């Protein structure tokens, strides 16, 4: 039974697929760029609706909360990679797989709370 108050958690495969499509699907990137150009003329709700529709057209079915989680994960991953690149000589920034796996089992709210509590790590 699906409980309406439970949020669907993202699997590692879903996160990888989303990132793969965002990085390699040229047609999707082109359509995202075109949509971004329309942002000033759309309200946020309409923009997000079109964004979700665009992902669905590319076989990436998700709800708004999952999209938020995927974008947040992508943003945080970029930050970690940039920090690691900037400090490549420091061994303390080597990725800990145990902590990374935790992020992929959080709901959106849990992950945001986790980030707030571990921002300086």
Buried (B, 14 or more C-beta within 10 A) or exposed (E): EEEEEEBBBBEEEBBEBBBEBBEEBEEBEEBBEEBEEEEEEBEEEEBBEBBBEBBEEBEBEBEEBBBBBBEBBBEBBEEBEEEEEEEEEEEEBEEEEEEEEBBBEBBBEBBBEBBEEEEEE
